Amino acid sequence: MGVKLNTPTGTSKGTVLFTTGGGGGPNWYDQNFTYGTLAVQDVVNGGFTTAQLNFWEPPTGFPTGGHFAGWLTGPGGPLALACRWATAAQWVHDNIANNTAFCATGNSGGSGAAAYAISHYGMGPVFNFLEETSGPPYARIDKGCTCEADFVMTTPCSNGIQFSECYQMDGNLYIDPAYSPTGDECSSAEASHSTTNDPTFLDDSIMGSNPLLAYPDTDIHFVFGSLDTGSADPQGMEWIDMITAKNGVPTVSCVADAPHMIADVQDGATTIANDIIASCHQ
């Protein structure tokens, strides 16, 4: 994996991690989104060091024909594989942040990685603020993969419309390779609605395996795009509805013209940057 640093003029107020969706690559955050550079640069201009994470480097011996998915490349399952992001975040905290504020933002799978870090890897006390955008999508992997018709949920940005928690193509792209680069555990369950692997899927979910759900040291905020009709936001609500943070019950902001990739629109990128600048403090 790689880390791309940008530093402000003068003394840094803190360090902010930026992670893209899916498995954290192949592009850097500032290259992955139409206005990614704006979001990152605004945070730097606000006095913060930014650290973009990129996990797009296939491991030695990766099988021919296998599907590579960044930090979500298995075997092991998403919960175990999330240790990669948590380890990288801890390294940046210990080596770059220098006892200043430490915060993170991630879109979709990137928000999922941060959620795993605080709910299963004990990193709540490490983060002062999380800006979670379009997710986290791995709150209930069993629902995402089994795809029953009644696995639906409204969000604060869906105007009362219920959206499916089913992963559809994302199951093939990100959940299948988490179990095996050549496997189809999630996508086959989507097609057949088989519940055979539900215990494994649930255990590997953010909401599975006895998650920590109270984060008294971490402010958390969520941003959804009102044009996003996929599974990430309804999946995210499974977690949001169950957690408390330093700022109480987390709230969700809606960017009216934003799709799933929030920083693909200018006001989405500005919202992310402004939230971080306002809330990333010790």
ZILIN-V733685 format. One line per field, one symbol per residue. psi: psi as a letter, one per 20 degrees, with the letter a starting at -180 (. if undefined). A space follows every 10 residues. Layout:
psi: ???
This chain:
psi: rqpoqpqrpa pphapppppa acjlaiqqgi hhqgkghggg hhgghijqpq opppkmoqqp jpqpiqopkc ijoarhqhgh hihgghgggh ggghighlka qprqqqpdhh hgghggghhi jkjgihphpp noplaqikgn hghhhhlqhj mqqrrijjki ppqqjphchh ghhhggihhp ijrkgghhhg hikpjgjggg gghiqhjrlm qpipmiippp qqpqpijoja igghghhhgg iiqqahjboq rpqpohjpah ngjiqghggh ggghgghhin q.
